[in-house]
């Protein structure tokens, strides 16, 4: 069983696009471009797929452009993290230091947040402030998926991130998935990031306990965060076309299904 969690950051629409295409593929055998995807459909039929297309409907509704493709880093900062009341960008990590993002010092509320200023990726999981994270965790708790992904987007190459506050065995499981996924991308001449190294939490600035961590703790799933490129115009950005973004998403779903099925024998 695989759980797909669509964007909890409303400007990161690449995962939403991928999941809507996956739903169409499972129904028709074709993606929304009309391209045959029968092999992915057959893989999906051998799995139980739980799909939450949008993890933050408020944030997605706040996004005015259809995507950030071919835009700049200032566009990413504005639509993602928003602005303070003096029109300066909230930026990172300041946008995560104030939670919820409400008050006289807040200007434009970025798409990271729901309408109450809650970032579902970093809600207070032991005493939730917003409805989105509890709803996602309820699905994970009741269904008990084997594998789960929270779909995000960033400036760089496609990357599976190290899950924090989970066992090193679970981290190694996700690393093996990353090896297989990056091999698929390499074969299809698509970009990919570097492999992470499993490790325990430590240091002055340890990784945050986030929604991905919480999914593991309520369900036991091998849970991870995936970052897809937006296709920004900046010099250091991973340059991808719209079609390549969809290919990157669908290749991830394919690798996840193969990984889950292989573990079931």
N, C-alpha and C positions, 0 to 999 in steps of 0.2 A: 504494500500500500504506500502511495506517494502523496504527500501534501504539497501543493504549490500555493504559496502566498504571494499574491500580486502586490504592487507597490504600496507601501505604507508611507512613502514620500511622494506626494502627488505629482511632482514634476518629473518623476522617473518613470515615464510612461512606456518604456521599452518592454518591461515585463508584462504590462497590461496588454500590449499589442501581441506579444508572444502567446499569452494564455488564451486570448480571444481566437487567435489562429489555431491553437491546439484544440479548443472546443469544436471549431469548424472542421478540423481534420478528423476528429473522432466521429463526427456526425456524417461527413460527406466523403472522406478520403482525400480531400483537396484543401489547400490553404486558401486564404482570402484573395490571393493572386490567381487562383485557379490552377496552381501547380499540384501535380499528383504527389501525394504523401502517404501512399498506401503502406509502405514499410513502417512508418512511424505509427500509423493507425493500428496495424497489426500488433506492434509492440505494446501499444496502449491497451489493447483489448486483453492482453495477458496480465495486466495490472489492474488494481483498483486505484483510480485517480480521484483525488479530492482537490478541487480547484476553487480557490478564492480569487477571482480576477482582480479585485480592487481592495486593498487593505486600508485605504484612507479616502473614501469618496469625497469628503470635504476638501481635502487638499487637491485632488484631481479636478474638482469643479472650479477651484480658484485659479487654475492654470489657464491662461488665455491663449498662448500659442499651442498648436497641436503637439509640438515637441520642441526640444532645444537643439535639434539637429542643425548644424552649420552656424550656431550662435556662439557667443564669446563667454569668457569666464565671468564677466560681470552679469550677464544674463542668467548664468547658472546660479550665482550668488543671490541675485534678486529674487528669482522665482523659487529657489530652493529654501534659503534661510531667511529671506525678507530683509527689512530695514528697521533701524531704530527711528524714533520720532524726529531725529535731526537729519533724516534721509541718508545716513551712512549705513553701509551694509552690516548686517549682524555678523556674518562670517562664521567660520569654524575656528576654534571650539566654542566661541562666545555664545553661539546660538543654542548650545546644549547646556550652558551653565545656568541659564534662566529657564526654569521649567515649573509651571506652564509659561508659555510665552504670552503673557498678558500684562497690562499696566500702562501707565502714561508714557513710559519710555519706548513703547513698541509702535512702530510706524506701520509699514505694509507687512501683513502676516504671511510669511512664506509658506510654500506648499509642503514643507516638512510637517506641518501641524494641521490638526483638525480645527474646526471653528472655535473650539474652546482653548486653543493654544497648546494642545497636547501632541507631542511627538510619539506616535504609537510604537516606534522602535525602542523608545526609552521611557515608557510609562513606568509608574511605580507599581510593579507587578504584584507586590504583596498587599497593596491597597490602591487598586487602579483608579485613575482619575478620568479616563476616557473609555468609551464603549468598544473601540476597535480591538485593542490588544486582548481584553477578556473574551471577546467573541472568537478571535482566532485561536486562543489557547483552549477554549471550550471544545472546538472542533478537534484539536490535537489530542486533548485529554480523552474525549469520548471515542475517537476513532483509532487512536494508537498507531499512527503511520510508522513504517519502517524507515522512511527517508522523507525529509522535509527541506524546502528551500524558501527563503525570503528573498524576493527578487528586487534588486536595486540597480542603480545606474551611476556612472561616474565619468570622469574625463579620460581615464586610462584604458588599457586593454582589458578584455574579458578576464575575470578572475574569481575563483572560489576562495573565499576568505577563511582563515583559521577560526573555527568556532571556539568561543571563550567559555570558560567555566564548565567544560565537559571533560570526560575522561580522555586520556591520551589515546586510548583504543578507538574512541569515536573520532578523534581528530585524525588518526591514521586511516580510518575508513573513508573519511571525506578526502583525504589526500590521495588515496588510491582512485577515488572517483575523479579527482582533478587530473591525475595522470592519464586516465582513459579519455576524458573530455578534451584535454589539450591535444591529445593525439588525433582525435577526430577533427579538431579545428586545423591542426597542422596539415592533415591530409587534404582538407578542403580549402587550403590556402587562406585561412582566416586567422587573424591575430589572436594571441593569448598572453596572459600574464605569467608570472613565475609561481612555482610551487611554494607553499608555506611549509614551515617545519613545526611539527607538533611539539608543544611545551606546556608546562604548568604555568599558572598565573603567578606573576611576581613582578618586582620592580617598583620604582617610585610612581610610575604612571601605568598601572595594569590596564588591560583591555576592559571595556565596560561589559557588565552583565546586561544583555539586551534581549530582544524578542526571540532571536535565534537560540540563545542560551535557555530561555524560559520554555521554549517548545520542547527541548530535550528533557528538561526537568519535570514537565507534566506528562510526557508521553514515552520517553525513552528513545525517541527517534534519532537517527543520525541527521542532525539538523545543521544547516549552514546558510551563510549569506552569499549571494552571487551578485557581482557587479558587472553590468553590461556597459559598453561605451555609448554615450549619447551621440557621438559623431560631431563633437564641437569643432570650431574653426581655429582654436588656439594652436600655437606652434607645437606644443608637447602633447596635444590630444591624439588619441587613437582615431584616425580618419577612416570612417566606414560609411557606406551608403545605406539607405533605408533597407534595401534588400539584404544586405549583409547583416544588419542588425537582426532581422527576422531569422536568418540562417543561424546566427550565433545563439539565439534563443532556442530554436527548435533542436539544434545540435545538443544543447544542454539537456533538454527533456529526453532526447534519445539516449544520451549517456546515462542519465538517472534511471531510466527504465531498464536498460541493459544491466546496470549495476545492481538494482533491486532484484531482478530476475536471477542473476548469477548467484546472489547470496541465498536465494531460495532453492538453488539447485535444479 
